[in-house]
Amino acid sequence: MDGRDSSCPHIECVIVGDSKVGKSYLLSRLANRPLKGTYRPTMFDMVPVQVNRAGDIVIVDFWDTPGCHAHEKVRELSYGGAQIFVICFSVADPDSQNSVTEKWVHEIQRINRKVPFLLVGLQSDLRGDVETCKRLQSTGRDFPTITEMSAMARQIGAVDYVECSAITEIGLDRLLQTLVSAVSKPAFLRPFSPRRSCPLPPLSAFDKDTPKKVSSPLNLGLAERTTQKGVLPP
């Protein structure tokens, strides 16, 4: 079945996190795409992934976003229509962990405070990598424990903490099931609208300081859903 099957409910999920923490690698693995050997910065990408939940198929439309500060205004265009966020960091990069509380929680809640979010630790396979362990030890740092990150998830108001690896695939199923469970209420599940798969406008569509009024792919069709249902999902 095509990942964009209109007969299945869809969940719009926006993924955020620092650059180079493994967001795009994760989505490539979830979508069974070839894994790229070299890092390539992401602008925007949408990856539909089928999730089987108790015999029912739900499509999670993952929106991959750039992590650098220069694209903040463009990135935030995707936030308004999200039904759930995934805040990613690398367990092998303490700076990306710090960014969770210093940047990403504030950024998504400034735009869309009522939407749930997951905290996801990526690259868990590096916990057993000798060179990575030596690099962290040389700077007086270490991998965070799952207990520590679970406590952090509760502190920042995340639905849960999930740790996974795109290399070993450990934790991927738990990530998908936890995500769908967090948005399991019927009011959150939307029928597929092909207009939401439109790409975001190029960076040239924005001026240096103030973005023009351009609809994001997740916000297209809001007026129609308001007319048909009266109330939009929170």
C-alpha contacts under 8 A as a table, 3 or more apart, distances in Angstrom:
res1	aa1	res2	aa2	distance
1	M	5	D	6.88
2	D	5	D	5.34
3	G	48	P	5.46
3	G	49	V	6.25
3	G	50	Q	6.32
3	G	59	I	6.71
4	R	48	P	6.78
4	R	59	I	7.50
4	R	192	F	7.24
5	D	8	C	5.98
5	D	192	F	7.31
6	S	9	P	7.60
6	S	191	P	6.54
6	S	192	F	4.88
6	S	193	S	7.43
7	S	191	P	7.29
7	S	192	F	7.49
8	C	57	I	6.49
8	C	58	V	5.92
8	C	59	I	6.61
8	C	191	P	6.74
8	C	192	F	7.22
9	P	57	I	7.76
9	P	58	V	5.45
9	P	59	I	6.26
9	P	189	L	5.51
9	P	190	R	5.46
9	P	191	P	5.03
9	P	192	F	6.64
10	H	58	V	5.99
10	H	59	I	4.71
10	H	60	V	5.69
10	H	61	D	6.76
10	H	189	L	5.78
10	H	190	R	5.33
10	H	191	P	5.98
10	H	192	F	6.02
11	I	58	V	7.50
11	I	59	I	6.27
11	I	60	V	4.75
11	I	61	D	5.93
11	I	83	Q	6.46
11	I	84	I	7.86
11	I	180	V	7.83
11	I	183	V	7.60
11	I	188	F	7.43
11	I	189	L	5.92
11	I	190	R	6.71
12	E	60	V	6.19
12	E	61	D	5.02
12	E	62	F	6.47
12	E	63	W	7.55
12	E	81	G	7.40
12	E	82	A	5.33
12	E	83	Q	5.35
12	E	84	I	6.75
12	E	218	L	7.60
13	C	60	V	6.69
13	C	61	D	5.87
13	C	62	F	4.88
13	C	63	W	6.07
13	C	82	A	5.71
13	C	83	Q	6.02
13	C	84	I	5.01
13	C	85	F	5.54
13	C	86	V	7.15
14	V	62	F	5.85
14	V	63	W	4.69
14	V	64	D	6.45
14	V	65	T	7.44
14	V	78	S	7.29
14	V	79	Y	7.03
14	V	82	A	6.07
14	V	84	I	6.63
14	V	85	F	4.92
14	V	86	V	6.32
15	I	23	K	7.38
15	I	62	F	6.84
15	I	63	W	5.95
15	I	64	D	5.34
15	I	65	T	6.28
15	I	85	F	5.83
15	I	86	V	4.76
15	I	87	I	6.14
15	I	88	C	7.21
16	V	23	K	7.84
16	V	64	D	7.18
16	V	65	T	6.02
16	V	66	P	7.52
16	V	67	G	6.64
16	V	85	F	7.39
16	V	86	V	6.25
16	V	87	I	5.11
16	V	88	C	6.12
16	V	104	W	7.23
17	G	21	V	7.26
17	G	23	K	7.51
17	G	67	G	5.57
17	G	87	I	5.62
17	G	88	C	4.79
17	G	89	F	5.97
17	G	96	S	7.50
17	G	99	S	7.82
17	G	100	V	7.42
17	G	104	W	6.79
18	D	21	V	6.16
18	D	66	P	7.94
18	D	67	G	4.55
18	D	68	C	6.66
18	D	88	C	7.53
18	D	89	F	6.79
18	D	96	S	5.94
18	D	99	S	7.31
19	S	22	G	7.83
19	S	41	P	7.55
19	S	66	P	6.81
19	S	67	G	4.60
19	S	68	C	6.13
20	K	23	K	7.48
20	K	39	Y	7.36
21	V	88	C	7.28
21	V	89	F	5.69
21	V	90	S	4.97
21	V	93	D	7.76
21	V	96	S	7.40
21	V	122	L	6.84
21	V	123	Q	7.57
22	G	25	Y	5.06
22	G	26	L	6.04
22	G	90	S	7.21
22	G	122	L	6.44
22	G	123	Q	6.87
23	K	26	L	5.19
23	K	27	L	6.49
23	K	64	D	7.20
23	K	88	C	6.97
23	K	122	L	7.83
24	S	27	L	5.13
24	S	28	S	6.14
24	S	42	T	7.46
24	S	64	D	6.74
25	Y	28	S	5.11
25	Y	29	R	6.34
25	Y	35	L	6.46
25	Y	36	K	7.46
25	Y	166	A	6.49
26	L	29	R	5.25
26	L	30	L	6.30
26	L	122	L	8.00
26	L	165	S	7.50
26	L	166	A	5.12
27	L	30	L	4.97
27	L	31	A	6.06
27	L	47	V	6.82
27	L	62	F	7.64
27	L	64	D	7.96
28	S	31	A	5.22
28	S	32	N	5.93
28	S	33	R	4.73
28	S	34	P	6.64
28	S	35	L	6.21
29	R	32	N	4.97
29	R	33	R	6.01
29	R	34	P	7.55
29	R	35	L	6.99
29	R	166	A	5.88
29	R	169	E	7.89
30	L	33	R	7.73
30	L	49	V	6.70
30	L	172	L	7.55
31	A	47	V	6.81
31	A	48	P	7.17
31	A	49	V	5.91
36	K	39	Y	7.25
41	P	66	P	7.10
42	T	45	D	7.39
42	T	64	D	7.47
42	T	65	T	6.60
42	T	66	P	5.25
43	M	64	D	7.94
43	M	65	T	6.18
43	M	66	P	5.26
44	F	63	W	7.04
44	F	64	D	5.59
44	F	65	T	5.10
44	F	66	P	6.67
44	F	199	P	7.71
44	F	200	L	7.29
45	D	63	W	5.79
45	D	64	D	5.09
45	D	65	T	7.03
45	D	199	P	7.98
46	M	61	D	6.47
46	M	62	F	5.54
46	M	63	W	4.56
46	M	64	D	6.17
46	M	197	S	7.46
47	V	61	D	5.73
47	V	62	F	5.04
47	V	63	W	6.52
47	V	64	D	7.74
48	P	59	I	6.32
48	P	60	V	5.63
48	P	61	D	4.35
48	P	62	F	6.04
49	V	59	I	5.58
49	V	60	V	5.21
49	V	61	D	6.40
49	V	62	F	7.47
50	Q	57	I	6.48
50	Q	58	V	5.89
50	Q	59	I	4.63
50	Q	60	V	6.37
51	V	57	I	5.66
51	V	58	V	5.22
51	V	59	I	6.11
51	V	60	V	7.15
51	V	176	L	6.80
51	V	177	Q	7.51
51	V	180	V	7.98
52	N	55	G	5.80
52	N	56	D	5.54
52	N	57	I	4.72
52	N	58	V	6.46
53	R	56	D	5.15
53	R	57	I	6.26
53	R	58	V	7.18
53	R	177	Q	7.19
53	R	180	V	7.92
58	V	180	V	7.91
60	V	180	V	7.95
65	T	75	R	6.25
66	P	71	H	6.69
66	P	75	R	6.85
67	G	71	H	7.46
67	G	72	E	7.90
68	C	71	H	5.94
68	C	72	E	7.09
69	H	72	E	5.24
70	A	73	K	7.90
71	H	74	V	5.43
71	H	75	R	5.87
72	E	75	R	5.01
72	E	76	E	6.14
73	K	76	E	5.34
73	K	77	L	6.95
73	K	211	P	6.88
74	V	77	L	5.53
74	V	78	S	7.85
74	V	203	L	7.33
74	V	211	P	7.57
75	R	78	S	5.98
75	R	79	Y	7.56
76	E	79	Y	5.24
76	E	80	G	7.68
76	E	108	I	7.89
76	E	111	I	7.43
77	L	80	G	6.64
77	L	215	S	7.42
77	L	216	S	5.32
78	S	81	G	6.58
78	S	82	A	7.08
78	S	216	S	5.63
78	S	217	P	6.90
78	S	218	L	5.98
78	S	219	N	7.67
79	Y	82	A	5.42
79	Y	108	I	6.87
79	Y	111	I	6.54
79	Y	112	N	6.59
79	Y	218	L	7.73
80	G	111	I	6.58
80	G	112	N	6.06
80	G	218	L	7.03
80	G	219	N	6.47
81	G	218	L	4.62
81	G	219	N	5.13
82	A	85	F	6.83
82	A	115	V	7.30
82	A	218	L	6.79
83	Q	115	V	5.96
83	Q	116	P	7.32
83	Q	183	V	7.25
83	Q	188	F	6.78
84	I	115	V	5.67
84	I	116	P	5.18
84	I	117	F	5.40
84	I	118	L	7.84
84	I	179	L	7.81
84	I	183	V	7.20
85	F	108	I	7.97
85	F	115	V	7.36
85	F	116	P	6.50
85	F	117	F	4.44
85	F	118	L	6.36
86	V	117	F	5.52
86	V	118	L	4.84
86	V	119	L	6.09
86	V	120	V	6.71
87	I	100	V	7.05
87	I	104	W	6.95
87	I	105	V	7.82
87	I	117	F	7.02
87	I	118	L	6.11
87	I	119	L	5.06
87	I	120	V	6.03
88	C	100	V	7.76
88	C	119	L	6.22
88	C	120	V	4.86
88	C	121	G	5.92
88	C	122	L	6.71
89	F	93	D	7.44
89	F	96	S	5.19
89	F	97	Q	5.47
89	F	100	V	7.27
89	F	120	V	6.56
89	F	121	G	5.26
89	F	122	L	5.97
90	S	93	D	5.15
90	S	94	P	7.50
90	S	96	S	6.27
90	S	97	Q	6.88
90	S	121	G	5.53
90	S	122	L	4.72
90	S	123	Q	5.76
90	S	124	S	7.70
91	V	94	P	6.91
91	V	97	Q	7.35
91	V	121	G	5.62
91	V	122	L	6.06
91	V	123	Q	6.30
91	V	124	S	6.21
91	V	126	L	7.88
91	V	127	R	7.78
91	V	143	F	5.99
91	V	144	P	6.56
92	A	123	Q	7.05
92	A	124	S	7.72
92	A	126	L	6.59
92	A	127	R	7.27
92	A	132	T	7.07
92	A	136	L	7.74
92	A	143	F	6.12
93	D	96	S	5.51
93	D	97	Q	6.70
94	P	97	Q	4.95
94	P	98	N	6.33
94	P	141	R	7.73
94	P	143	F	7.68
95	D	98	N	5.05
95	D	99	S	6.34
96	S	99	S	5.01
96	S	100	V	6.80
97	Q	100	V	5.46
97	Q	101	T	7.73
98	N	101	T	5.91
98	N	102	E	6.14
99	S	102	E	4.83
99	S	103	K	5.10
99	S	104	W	6.36
100	V	103	K	5.74
100	V	104	W	4.98
100	V	105	V	6.05
101	T	104	W	6.37
101	T	105	V	5.77
101	T	106	H	7.35
101	T	156	I	7.49
102	E	105	V	7.38
102	E	106	H	7.26
103	K	106	H	5.59
103	K	107	E	6.05
104	W	107	E	5.00
104	W	108	I	6.22
105	V	108	I	5.62
105	V	109	Q	6.10
105	V	156	I	7.58
106	H	109	Q	5.29
106	H	110	R	5.91
107	E	110	R	5.32
107	E	111	I	6.80
108	I	111	I	5.41
108	I	112	N	5.83
108	I	113	R	6.88
109	Q	112	N	4.95
109	Q	113	R	3.96
109	Q	114	K	7.51
110	R	113	R	6.17
112	N	115	V	6.02
114	K	234	P	6.62
115	V	234	P	7.12
116	P	158	A	6.90
116	P	159	V	6.53
116	P	182	A	7.30
117	F	158	A	5.32
117	F	159	V	5.93
118	L	153	A	7.88
118	L	158	A	5.24
118	L	159	V	5.38
118	L	160	D	5.55
118	L	161	Y	6.28
118	L	162	V	7.59
118	L	179	L	7.35
119	L	153	A	6.21
119	L	158	A	6.19
119	L	159	V	7.69
119	L	160	D	6.34
119	L	161	Y	4.87
119	L	162	V	6.45
120	V	161	Y	5.77
120	V	162	V	4.89
120	V	163	E	5.59
120	V	164	C	7.50
121	G	124	S	7.01
121	G	161	Y	7.64
121	G	162	V	6.33
121	G	163	E	4.54
121	G	164	C	6.37
122	L	163	E	6.08
122	L	164	C	5.41
122	L	165	S	5.76
122	L	166	A	7.77
123	Q	126	L	5.78
123	Q	164	C	6.61
123	Q	165	S	4.89
123	Q	166	A	6.93
123	Q	167	I	7.75
124	S	127	R	5.70
124	S	163	E	6.57
124	S	164	C	5.63
124	S	165	S	5.15
125	D	128	G	6.18
125	D	129	D	7.30
125	D	164	C	7.99
125	D	165	S	5.80
125	D	167	I	6.98
125	D	168	T	6.78
126	L	129	D	4.80
126	L	132	T	6.61
127	R	132	T	7.62
127	R	133	C	7.21
127	R	143	F	7.09
128	G	133	C	7.64
129	D	132	T	5.42
129	D	133	C	6.27
130	V	133	C	5.13
130	V	134	K	6.25
131	E	134	K	5.10
131	E	135	R	6.15
132	T	135	R	5.04
132	T	136	L	6.27
133	C	136	L	5.31
133	C	137	Q	6.13
133	C	142	D	7.40
134	K	137	Q	5.06
134	K	138	S	6.03
135	R	138	S	5.23
135	R	139	T	6.81
136	L	139	T	5.43
136	L	140	G	6.44
136	L	141	R	5.05
136	L	142	D	5.51
136	L	143	F	7.75
137	Q	140	G	4.92
137	Q	141	R	5.43
137	Q	142	D	6.25
138	S	141	R	7.51
144	P	148	E	6.39
144	P	149	M	6.78
145	T	148	E	5.15
145	T	149	M	6.37
146	I	149	M	5.13
146	I	150	S	5.99
146	I	163	E	7.80
147	T	150	S	5.15
147	T	151	A	6.24
148	E	151	A	5.20
148	E	152	M	6.24
149	M	152	M	4.82
149	M	153	A	6.08
149	M	161	Y	6.72
150	S	153	A	5.03
150	S	154	R	6.45
150	S	160	D	7.00
150	S	161	Y	5.30
151	A	154	R	5.21
151	A	155	Q	6.22
152	M	155	Q	4.92
152	M	156	I	6.26
153	A	156	I	5.43
153	A	157	G	6.14
153	A	158	A	4.95
153	A	159	V	7.31
153	A	160	D	6.05
153	A	161	Y	5.79
154	R	157	G	5.15
154	R	158	A	5.87
154	R	159	V	7.52
154	R	160	D	7.22
155	Q	158	A	7.70
158	A	161	Y	7.35
159	V	182	A	7.02
160	D	178	T	7.80
162	V	171	G	7.14
162	V	174	R	7.33
162	V	175	L	6.09
163	E	171	G	6.02
163	E	175	L	7.89
164	C	169	E	6.87
164	C	170	I	5.43
164	C	171	G	4.24
164	C	172	L	5.84
164	C	175	L	7.66
165	S	168	T	5.54
165	S	169	E	5.23
165	S	170	I	5.57
165	S	171	G	6.65
165	S	172	L	7.18
166	A	169	E	5.01
166	A	170	I	7.54
166	A	172	L	7.58
169	E	172	L	5.66
170	I	173	D	7.78
171	G	174	R	5.23
171	G	175	L	6.17
172	L	175	L	5.07
172	L	176	L	6.45
173	D	176	L	5.21
173	D	177	Q	6.16
174	R	177	Q	5.14
174	R	178	T	5.86
175	L	178	T	5.26
175	L	179	L	6.06
176	L	179	L	5.12
176	L	180	V	6.23
177	Q	180	V	5.27
177	Q	181	S	6.06
178	T	181	S	5.10
178	T	182	A	6.20
179	L	182	A	5.24
179	L	183	V	6.73
180	V	183	V	5.27
180	V	184	S	5.86
181	S	184	S	4.95
183	V	188	F	6.07
183	V	189	L	7.45
184	S	188	F	6.97
184	S	189	L	7.35
185	K	188	F	5.63
185	K	189	L	7.07
186	P	189	L	5.35
187	A	190	R	7.70
187	A	233	P	5.71
188	F	233	P	5.56
188	F	234	P	7.75
193	S	196	R	5.77
193	S	197	S	7.71
193	S	221	G	7.97
194	P	197	S	5.50
194	P	198	C	7.54
195	R	198	C	5.65
195	R	217	P	7.04
195	R	220	L	6.49
195	R	221	G	7.18
196	R	217	P	4.65
196	R	218	L	5.39
196	R	219	N	7.44
196	R	220	L	6.05
196	R	221	G	7.62
197	S	217	P	6.18
197	S	218	L	7.99
198	C	217	P	5.45
199	P	217	P	6.33
200	L	216	S	5.94
200	L	217	P	6.16
201	P	204	S	7.95
201	P	205	A	6.22
201	P	214	V	7.72
201	P	216	S	7.97
202	P	205	A	5.63
202	P	206	F	7.90
203	L	206	F	5.69
204	S	207	D	7.28
205	A	211	P	7.83
205	A	212	K	7.27
206	F	210	T	6.94
206	F	211	P	4.82
206	F	212	K	5.83
207	D	210	T	5.67
207	D	211	P	5.87
207	D	212	K	7.33
208	K	211	P	7.74
211	P	214	V	7.93
215	S	219	N	6.04
215	S	220	L	6.17
216	S	219	N	5.24
216	S	220	L	6.42
217	P	220	L	5.49
219	N	222	L	5.82
221	G	224	E	5.32
221	G	225	R	6.50
222	L	225	R	5.20
222	L	226	T	6.18
222	L	232	L	7.93
223	A	226	T	5.10
223	A	227	T	6.29
224	E	227	T	5.16
224	E	228	Q	6.26
225	R	228	Q	5.15
225	R	229	K	5.84
225	R	230	G	7.42
225	R	231	V	7.96
225	R	232	L	6.90
226	T	229	K	5.45
226	T	230	G	4.80
226	T	231	V	5.71
226	T	232	L	5.93
227	T	230	G	5.56
229	K	232	L	7.13
